[in-house]
């Protein structure tokens, strides 16, 4: 009865996690900083953790499972903190199919992918497989062993179910057969069936009511039957799994009928008792004839035979109750006490994140984008402020502000006037201004002569350039004078515009003198 199905662990090739992670850390965090040193040490620890979890055969005990769970929790934790992709941190993980024993020449099937999601799925598969092996090793003669077994089978069922729901999106391609949705879905159901069987064994050991035991057994039979149907036409699991599932389905049905027959006897339904015992005997006979290589049902078969013989004898001599057909019997109820344990990271209760203080990549990118937008906004605001300040200063200057609103109500001369007066005195005072006004006409005339001479030289140079260009044609490669001195000729127009007007105005010096006289 205590024959349980265990799952083989997947095997993997060694991968150096530290080197690419350290390289990324050194490129991302300041050199010589405490953060960089801390994260580099964490990367080395992660590499050691993978070797401990996957680089050697694991014993079937809780410590080995704890190591696997810690590694799974850790790779789940670092996934959002490092940019794992073929273009950035490229890590290729190679795993072999757990159920493929290979051939003499071809070797076993394996798949290599640069995907952390692939690594997560395979590691979780090993967590579930090791949990199933630990459960199968427990002593079922005590409550503690039954409790541990049921817990591990429910965890394994939940882990396989999680892989079924996530593996295709994690890989973006067809996985190996052992982690395909169909296979892990079947494994999840097998683990759940075995957990239900453990509760049946617990109820039997505690001598609970036969009605309850019958319902527990009937539900376990359903689970085993569904699992057998799922893998019956698919060559994905080891061959020895199929007969065990078929045998367990029949055995659980036989147990349900046996305990329901006891309930029928208690209710004085002696014909029903015999019908159910006969059905149980037929089921066990099928198991003994077809699957005796995998399960031993001799004791249970003898138990049913004795009960059936006694029931028939009592009915023949005392009760004479009609034995109904099996199809006329009421169906046995079902009671489910198990469920797949959901995978919720962290799974390990002792997990400590090696990169606990590291900010996820998405947060780093968001922070960088925020800082860039903040800098752009501040720079735009500063530029607008400076532009407004310049405009305000220009307007104030045109209105002679703030000088125009200086306090002149007192007896003292305003400081701004004193400052300007001192500046004028230092440069020669009013005498210098008078002298400049007297010299102005002469200076203007001299400037005009210089301008005319400059224009004459430009015209002369342009004429010479044109003559040489006409003479040498394409051999004369220098820039034409009219283009070369275009800025100078543009300035000529400005000076010629106002110089004649000033000189032709007879009262120009007089205007300046009168203005100066008013200011004195």
Secondary structure, DSSP 8 states (H G I E B T S, - for coil): -----------B----HHHHHHHHHHHHS-TT-HHHHHHHHHHHHHHHHHHHHHSS---SSHHHHHHHHHHHHHHHHHTTTS-BSTTSB---EEEE-TT----TTT---EEEES-HHHHHHHHHHHHHHHHHHHHHTS-TTSHHHHHHHHHHHHHHHHHHHHHHHHHHHHHSS---GGGSHHHHHHHHHHHHHHHHHHHHHHHHHTT--HHHHHHHHHHHHHHHHHHHHHHTT-TTS-HHHHHHHHHHHHHHHHHHHHHHHHHHHHTT-HHHHHHHHHHHHHHHHHHHHHSTTT---HHHHHHHHHHHHHHHHHIIIII------GGGS---------------S---TT---TTTT---HHHHHHHHHHHHHHHHHHHHHHHHHHHHHHHHHHHHHHTTTTGGG---SSSS--HHHHHHHHHHHHTTHHHHHHHHHHHHHHHHHHHHHHHHHHHHHHHHHHHHHHHHHHHHGGG--S--HHHHTHHHHHHHHHHHHHHHHHHH-TTHHHHHHHHHHHH-
